[in-house]
Amino acid sequence: MTVETVDYHAGGEPFRIVTVGVEPLRGETILDKRRDALARFDDVRRLLVNEPRGHADMYGCFTCKPNDAGADLGVVFFHNAGYSTACGHGTIALVTWALDEGIVERREGDNRVVVDVPSGRLETVACVEGGKVRSVRFCNVPSFIWARGLRARGREVDVAFGGAFYASCPERVEPGELPRLIELGRAIKSDLEAAQEFVHPLEPELRDIYGVIFWQPDPGEPRTQRNVTVFADGEVDRSPCGSGTSARLALLDGSGELRRGDELRHLSIVGSEFRGRVVGATEVAGRAAVVTEVEGSAYRTGRHVFELDPDDPLGTGFLLR
């Protein structure tokens, strides 16, 4: 097996884009293609995510055709436990790559790029200055509050949808706290899912708690928060988490802590930054929802050719946490 990738990071979170070595994904929709990726190419996901070629916090994607001619790109995201329904940092990196590689025409100023992801269709705008993509902002699928004040591990937890379901819980967010937060995130996810189902009212494949967002306010800056998201199988998002930012925006809008149009400065555990805002109101199956916009930047980190020796006893690898 030989697979080629181009790697980026957005806010410190890796994103490995498969460019060679995988046949086109089959299916009429992105969700169909997501099922096909699981059925036919999960060995490739494991090869690229697992050690010794990856690590427990690796993230990546298969590119594919969009649902129809209304979009420029399609994408299926993957991580250490499988295939996610949304990925904000990955969307920012993917659009940057598409413009860098000429897959979508790049010009000075604002560049509109439409991306079909498993949770829906995303309108994005990439800002190009001096021939370089400086930032990408995406208008996310409708985000909404699922429930407030749920109990898990003795804590009150709020759950919101931002392309996936995220639980939010205030905690101290520092690198030294990560081992504790990883275990706490796993436990909160387990408690919540044991107590009830979390299923999108319009698409049953968008289900379950994807991530647990631990956040802390900035005492001097009311519109600044620091967070870390623990998702999948104890995976830690180094970025501020794009779709998680949308979930946080829904909660902050619902409580009145953030006025519509005001910018949330969302910082990650490594100090990187996304900027987000609520730009409109909508509804999902009769449930009040908001339209959010999230912006960040991505940077290329390398090109790779990965190989699997058929005699390698470790095969597609392993994960250590």
C-alpha positions as a Python dict, from the first residue, in 0.01 Angstrom:
ca = {
    (1, 'M'): (0, 0, 0),
    (2, 'T'): (129, 346, -94),
    (3, 'V'): (-63, 660, 1),
    (4, 'E'): (34, 1022, -61),
    (5, 'T'): (-87, 1314, 149),
    (6, 'V'): (-47, 1686, 190),
    (7, 'D'): (-51, 1797, 554),
    (8, 'Y'): (-166, 2125, 706),
    (9, 'H'): (-240, 2251, 1051),
    (10, 'A'): (-509, 2498, 1155),
    (11, 'G'): (-460, 2643, 1500),
    (12, 'G'): (-209, 2369, 1575),
    (13, 'E'): (-444, 2081, 1493),
    (14, 'P'): (-311, 1854, 1215),
    (15, 'F'): (-502, 1780, 899),
    (16, 'R'): (-380, 1508, 662),
    (17, 'I'): (-534, 1529, 313),
    (18, 'V'): (-517, 1210, 105),
    (19, 'T'): (-419, 1296, -253),
    (20, 'V'): (-302, 965, -407),
    (21, 'G'): (-365, 599, -331),
    (22, 'V'): (-741, 579, -277),
    (23, 'E'): (-1007, 517, -541),
    (24, 'P'): (-1294, 769, -566),
    (25, 'L'): (-1548, 725, -290),
    (26, 'R'): (-1881, 581, -403),
    (27, 'G'): (-2227, 715, -329),
    (28, 'E'): (-2473, 985, -422),
    (29, 'T'): (-2429, 1194, -106),
    (30, 'I'): (-2143, 1273, 130),
    (31, 'L'): (-2305, 1053, 396),
    (32, 'D'): (-2309, 768, 139),
    (33, 'K'): (-1941, 831, 72),
    (34, 'R'): (-1873, 833, 445),
    (35, 'R'): (-2022, 484, 469),
    (36, 'D'): (-1813, 375, 169),
    (37, 'A'): (-1495, 504, 332),
    (38, 'L'): (-1568, 293, 639),
    (39, 'A'): (-1644, -14, 428),
    (40, 'R'): (-1352, 2, 184),
    (41, 'F'): (-1078, 232, 310),
    (42, 'D'): (-1066, 204, 686),
    (43, 'D'): (-724, 40, 653),
    (44, 'V'): (-602, 364, 493),
    (45, 'R'): (-747, 568, 778),
    (46, 'R'): (-572, 345, 1030),
    (47, 'L'): (-245, 359, 836),
    (48, 'L'): (-243, 740, 838),
    (49, 'V'): (-378, 799, 1188),
    (50, 'N'): (-210, 521, 1384),
    (51, 'E'): (147, 512, 1505),
    (52, 'P'): (417, 491, 1377),
    (53, 'R'): (297, 712, 1087),
    (54, 'G'): (50, 916, 1290),
    (55, 'H'): (-51, 951, 1654),
    (56, 'A'): (-360, 937, 1876),
    (57, 'D'): (-447, 1300, 1797),
    (58, 'M'): (-410, 1285, 1418),
    (59, 'Y'): (-689, 1409, 1191),
    (60, 'G'): (-739, 1387, 816),
    (61, 'C'): (-972, 1344, 524),
    (62, 'F'): (-1060, 1183, 195),
    (63, 'T'): (-1161, 1436, -69),
    (64, 'C'): (-1449, 1346, -299),
    (65, 'K'): (-1702, 1486, -542),
    (66, 'P'): (-1967, 1711, -386),
    (67, 'N'): (-2335, 1625, -378),
    (68, 'D'): (-2403, 1827, -693),
    (69, 'A'): (-2274, 2111, -909),
    (70, 'G'): (-2365, 2366, -642),
    (71, 'A'): (-2047, 2289, -447),
    (72, 'D'): (-1678, 2292, -536),
    (73, 'L'): (-1553, 2015, -306),
    (74, 'G'): (-1670, 1720, -104),
    (75, 'V'): (-1494, 1577, 200),
    (76, 'V'): (-1510, 1285, 443),
    (77, 'F'): (-1327, 1356, 769),
    (78, 'F'): (-1150, 1091, 978),
    (79, 'H'): (-982, 1065, 1321),
    (80, 'N'): (-859, 805, 1568),
    (81, 'A'): (-1201, 644, 1619),
    (82, 'G'): (-1360, 670, 1275),
    (83, 'Y'): (-1539, 936, 1072),
    (84, 'S'): (-1678, 1264, 1203),
    (85, 'T'): (-1979, 1457, 1074),
    (86, 'A'): (-1813, 1799, 1095),
    (87, 'C'): (-1467, 1951, 1125),
    (88, 'G'): (-1415, 2326, 1127),
    (89, 'H'): (-1036, 2327, 1141),
    (90, 'G'): (-1035, 2067, 862),
    (91, 'T'): (-1265, 2282, 648),
    (92, 'I'): (-1029, 2578, 690),
    (93, 'A'): (-729, 2361, 595),
    (94, 'L'): (-908, 2191, 304),
    (95, 'V'): (-1013, 2519, 142),
    (96, 'T'): (-661, 2657, 184),
    (97, 'W'): (-521, 2344, 16),
    (98, 'A'): (-774, 2360, -270),
    (99, 'L'): (-670, 2716, -348),
    (100, 'D'): (-297, 2646, -302),
    (101, 'E'): (-316, 2352, -543),
    (102, 'G'): (-532, 2527, -803),
    (103, 'I'): (-821, 2283, -758),
    (104, 'V'): (-1030, 2594, -710),
    (105, 'E'): (-917, 2910, -891),
    (106, 'R'): (-737, 3151, -660),
    (107, 'R'): (-752, 3529, -702),
    (108, 'E'): (-668, 3831, -489),
    (109, 'G'): (-931, 3929, -235),
    (110, 'D'): (-1225, 3715, -126),
    (111, 'N'): (-1266, 3371, -285),
    (112, 'R'): (-1598, 3187, -243),
    (113, 'V'): (-1560, 2810, -205),
    (114, 'V'): (-1854, 2579, -131),
    (115, 'V'): (-1783, 2252, 50),
    (116, 'D'): (-2013, 1954, 109),
    (117, 'V'): (-1938, 1790, 444),
    (118, 'P'): (-2131, 1508, 617),
    (119, 'S'): (-2336, 1755, 824),
    (120, 'G'): (-2437, 1965, 523),
    (121, 'R'): (-2321, 2231, 277),
    (122, 'L'): (-2080, 2501, 393),
    (123, 'E'): (-2030, 2838, 229),
    (124, 'T'): (-1672, 2952, 284),
    (125, 'V'): (-1477, 3265, 196),
    (126, 'A'): (-1099, 3257, 170),
    (127, 'C'): (-908, 3584, 192),
    (128, 'V'): (-609, 3592, -45),
    (129, 'E'): (-347, 3864, -8),
    (130, 'G'): (-22, 3872, -202),
    (131, 'G'): (-110, 3541, -364),
    (132, 'K'): (-137, 3362, -28),
    (133, 'V'): (-444, 3238, 157),
    (134, 'R'): (-442, 3437, 479),
    (135, 'S'): (-765, 3313, 637),
    (136, 'V'): (-1081, 3113, 571),
    (137, 'R'): (-1420, 3178, 723),
    (138, 'F'): (-1709, 2936, 692),
    (139, 'C'): (-2080, 2975, 749),
    (140, 'N'): (-2174, 2662, 938),
    (141, 'V'): (-2486, 2449, 927),
    (142, 'P'): (-2755, 2567, 1175),
    (143, 'S'): (-2640, 2538, 1536),
    (144, 'F'): (-2879, 2491, 1826),
    (145, 'I'): (-2901, 2421, 2197),
    (146, 'W'): (-3002, 2064, 2275),
    (147, 'A'): (-3022, 2086, 2655),
    (148, 'R'): (-2887, 2282, 2949),
    (149, 'G'): (-2804, 2165, 3299),
    (150, 'L'): (-2761, 1795, 3230),
    (151, 'R'): (-2576, 1606, 3505),
    (152, 'A'): (-2259, 1410, 3438),
    (153, 'R'): (-1978, 1327, 3678),
    (154, 'G'): (-2127, 1560, 3937),
    (155, 'R'): (-2119, 1856, 3700),
    (156, 'E'): (-2377, 2059, 3514),
    (157, 'V'): (-2324, 2017, 3140),
    (158, 'D'): (-2483, 2198, 2846),
    (159, 'V'): (-2517, 2025, 2508),
    (160, 'A'): (-2538, 2205, 2173),
    (161, 'F'): (-2512, 2106, 1807),
    (162, 'G'): (-2262, 2279, 1579),
    (163, 'G'): (-2232, 2020, 1305),
    (164, 'A'): (-2191, 1755, 1574),
    (165, 'F'): (-2312, 1732, 1933),
    (166, 'Y'): (-2082, 1890, 2192),
    (167, 'A'): (-2111, 1893, 2569),
    (168, 'S'): (-1978, 2210, 2737),
    (169, 'C'): (-1841, 2225, 3089),
    (170, 'P'): (-1638, 2498, 3267),
    (171, 'E'): (-1296, 2375, 3380),
    (172, 'R'): (-941, 2501, 3415),
    (173, 'V'): (-785, 2481, 3067),
    (174, 'E'): (-408, 2439, 3094),
    (175, 'P'): (-168, 2190, 2928),
    (176, 'G'): (-87, 2037, 3266),
    (177, 'E'): (-455, 1951, 3313),
    (178, 'L'): (-478, 1742, 2993),
    (179, 'P'): (-451, 1391, 3143),
    (180, 'R'): (-733, 1472, 3384),
    (181, 'L'): (-942, 1643, 3117),
    (182, 'I'): (-906, 1351, 2875),
    (183, 'E'): (-1038, 1107, 3131),
    (184, 'L'): (-1309, 1348, 3244),
    (185, 'G'): (-1416, 1405, 2883),
    (186, 'R'): (-1448, 1032, 2823),
    (187, 'A'): (-1649, 990, 3144),
    (188, 'I'): (-1886, 1281, 3069),
    (189, 'K'): (-1950, 1150, 2719),
    (190, 'S'): (-2022, 803, 2859),
    (191, 'D'): (-2257, 935, 3128),
    (192, 'L'): (-2453, 1153, 2888),
    (193, 'E'): (-2498, 882, 2627),
    (194, 'A'): (-2604, 631, 2892),
    (195, 'A'): (-2874, 871, 3010),
    (196, 'Q'): (-3029, 968, 2675),
    (197, 'E'): (-2994, 966, 2298),
    (198, 'F'): (-2860, 1263, 2106),
    (199, 'V'): (-2995, 1250, 1750),
    (200, 'H'): (-3031, 1535, 1502),
    (201, 'P'): (-3404, 1588, 1432),
    (202, 'L'): (-3356, 1583, 1053),
    (203, 'E'): (-3065, 1341, 998),
    (204, 'P'): (-3035, 1033, 1224),
    (205, 'E'): (-2670, 971, 1124),
    (206, 'L'): (-2578, 1294, 1304),
    (207, 'R'): (-2591, 1150, 1652),
    (208, 'D'): (-2416, 1091, 1985),
    (209, 'I'): (-2182, 1318, 2178),
    (210, 'Y'): (-1885, 1383, 1952),
    (211, 'G'): (-1683, 1604, 2185),
    (212, 'V'): (-1668, 1753, 2532),
    (213, 'I'): (-1561, 2118, 2540),
    (214, 'F'): (-1390, 2238, 2857),
    (215, 'W'): (-1383, 2616, 2868),
    (216, 'Q'): (-1276, 2902, 3089),
    (217, 'P'): (-1350, 3273, 3058),
    (218, 'D'): (-1091, 3547, 3029),
    (219, 'P'): (-1157, 3771, 3333),
    (220, 'G'): (-1040, 4083, 3151),
    (221, 'E'): (-1201, 4012, 2815),
    (222, 'P'): (-1571, 3918, 2831),
    (223, 'R'): (-1576, 3814, 2464),
    (224, 'T'): (-1269, 3589, 2497),
    (225, 'Q'): (-1273, 3226, 2609),
    (226, 'R'): (-1011, 2953, 2621),
    (227, 'N'): (-1116, 2595, 2552),
    (228, 'V'): (-999, 2244, 2484),
    (229, 'T'): (-1217, 1983, 2315),
    (230, 'V'): (-1179, 1613, 2395),
    (231, 'F'): (-1341, 1412, 2116),
    (232, 'A'): (-1353, 1070, 1949),
    (233, 'D'): (-1152, 822, 2160),
    (234, 'G'): (-988, 1067, 2401),
    (235, 'E'): (-848, 1275, 2116),
    (236, 'V'): (-745, 1632, 2204),
    (237, 'D'): (-809, 1921, 1967),
    (238, 'R'): (-508, 2153, 1958),
    (239, 'S'): (-712, 2416, 1773),
    (240, 'P'): (-1006, 2606, 1925),
    (241, 'C'): (-1232, 2355, 1741),
    (242, 'G'): (-1430, 2509, 1456),
    (243, 'S'): (-1758, 2319, 1482),
    (244, 'G'): (-1723, 2332, 1862),
    (245, 'T'): (-1695, 2710, 1833),
    (246, 'S'): (-2035, 2707, 1659),
    (247, 'A'): (-2179, 2502, 1945),
    (248, 'R'): (-2036, 2749, 2198),
    (249, 'L'): (-2180, 3040, 1999),
    (250, 'A'): (-2528, 2885, 2014),
    (251, 'L'): (-2502, 2859, 2392),
    (252, 'L'): (-2362, 3212, 2438),
    (253, 'D'): (-2632, 3354, 2211),
    (254, 'G'): (-2904, 3167, 2397),
    (255, 'S'): (-2789, 3300, 2735),
    (256, 'G'): (-2747, 3656, 2606),
    (257, 'E'): (-2377, 3659, 2697),
    (258, 'L'): (-2279, 3740, 2338),
    (259, 'R'): (-2477, 3987, 2130),
    (260, 'R'): (-2547, 3894, 1772),
    (261, 'G'): (-2276, 4020, 1543),
    (262, 'D'): (-2022, 4054, 1826),
    (263, 'E'): (-1706, 3850, 1783),
    (264, 'L'): (-1604, 3567, 2014),
    (265, 'R'): (-1227, 3535, 2039),
    (266, 'H'): (-1191, 3159, 2093),
    (267, 'L'): (-848, 3044, 2211),
    (268, 'S'): (-714, 2690, 2220),
    (269, 'I'): (-507, 2517, 2483),
    (270, 'V'): (-192, 2609, 2285),
    (271, 'G'): (-299, 2974, 2246),
    (272, 'S'): (-409, 2961, 1881),
    (273, 'E'): (-721, 3156, 1786),
    (274, 'F'): (-1042, 3123, 1588),
    (275, 'R'): (-1293, 3406, 1565),
    (276, 'G'): (-1664, 3337, 1562),
    (277, 'R'): (-1992, 3523, 1555),
    (278, 'V'): (-2365, 3463, 1528),
    (279, 'V'): (-2483, 3618, 1202),
    (280, 'G'): (-2848, 3514, 1192),
    (281, 'A'): (-3137, 3313, 1328),
    (282, 'T'): (-3312, 3013, 1181),
    (283, 'E'): (-3480, 2693, 1301),
    (284, 'V'): (-3429, 2319, 1274),
    (285, 'A'): (-3746, 2110, 1284),
    (286, 'G'): (-3920, 2378, 1491),
    (287, 'R'): (-3623, 2419, 1724),
    (288, 'A'): (-3466, 2768, 1749),
    (289, 'A'): (-3122, 2774, 1588),
    (290, 'V'): (-2855, 3023, 1488),
    (291, 'V'): (-2634, 3075, 1185),
    (292, 'T'): (-2269, 3106, 1282),
    (293, 'E'): (-1952, 3212, 1107),
    (294, 'V'): (-1608, 3089, 1215),
    (295, 'E'): (-1272, 3213, 1086),
    (296, 'G'): (-915, 3086, 1115),
    (297, 'S'): (-596, 3021, 922),
    (298, 'A'): (-416, 2708, 802),
    (299, 'Y'): (-53, 2642, 713),
    (300, 'R'): (111, 2367, 511),
    (301, 'T'): (344, 2141, 709),
    (302, 'G'): (457, 1886, 449),
    (303, 'R'): (400, 1634, 175),
    (304, 'H'): (427, 1264, 247),
    (305, 'V'): (444, 927, 77),
    (306, 'F'): (340, 657, 323),
    (307, 'E'): (408, 288, 259),
    (308, 'L'): (299, -36, 417),
    (309, 'D'): (547, -320, 387),
    (310, 'P'): (342, -643, 352),
    (311, 'D'): (589, -812, 588),
    (312, 'D'): (552, -548, 861),
    (313, 'P'): (416, -733, 1167),
    (314, 'L'): (260, -412, 1300),
    (315, 'G'): (47, -373, 986),
    (316, 'T'): (-153, -49, 984),
    (317, 'G'): (-17, 39, 1325),
    (318, 'F'): (-133, 98, 1681),
    (319, 'L'): (-238, 376, 1917),
    (320, 'L'): (-97, 458, 2258),
    (321, 'R'): (-261, 711, 2487),
}
